[in-house]
Amino acid sequence: MNLVLIGYRATGKTTLARLLAERLGWQWVDADVEIEHRAGKSIARIFAEDGEPAFRDLEAKVIADLCARDKLVIAAGGGAPMRPENRQAMKQSGKVIWLQASPQTIYQRMYSDPTTAERRPNLTARGGLEEIIELLSKREPVYRETADFTVNTEGRPPEVLAEEILSALAPWLQGA
């Protein structure tokens, strides 16, 4: 039984995964960090040296491995739900929570993080706000289909969001 956090980059998945795991007494993992660990290089280098298909293949293996564990809070990469096998693994492993924020907020969060440029490649030729808007238009229907419920992270403290998530999950967690 796991919790899987999905959503675009910079919506708060890693921060909330850590907070939720602390409150539940579970482990947590950022799937992108696990991918980098297994590859021995940053996501940006994987994209540059091996290409996006190789990254997505490794991501699928990592998602499958993490979802097979128990009592784990997983911060999934933003594009992970785009593969059907990842969606299936996430849904079978527990509850999936979609974290949302506006494109403008995502952009501000991404570019105020000094590690974004060195660790995360642009995913389209445009980059920036235009890329976020373009990819969200493609990903949001998939996020919606995958998620058990949605949390808007816009302008709300992570601690408040964690409590909201735990309250919504209380009936399910009693069986955990």
Salt bridges, closest charged atoms under 4 A:
GLU22 OE2 - ARG18 NH1 3.51
ASP32 OD2 - ARG120 NH1 3.22
GLU34 OE2 - ARG38 NE 2.91
GLU36 OE1 - ARG119 NH2 2.70
GLU49 OE1 - LYS41 NZ 2.87
GLU49 OE2 - ARG45 NE 2.91
ASP50 OD2 - LYS41 NZ 2.99
GLU52 OE2 - ARG56 NE 3.10
ASP57 OD1 - ARG83 NH2 2.71
GLU59 OE1 - ARG56 NH1 2.95
ASP65 OD2 - ARG38 NH1 2.69
GLU85 OE2 - ARG83 NH1 3.55
GLU130 OE1 - ARG126 NE 3.24
GLU134 OE1 - ARG126 NH1 2.67
GLU134 OE2 - LYS138 NZ 3.38
GLU145 OE2 - ARG87 NE 3.42
ASP148 OD1 - LYS91 NZ 3.91
GLU163 OE2 - ARG23 NE 2.55
GLU164 OE1 - ARG156 NH2 2.16
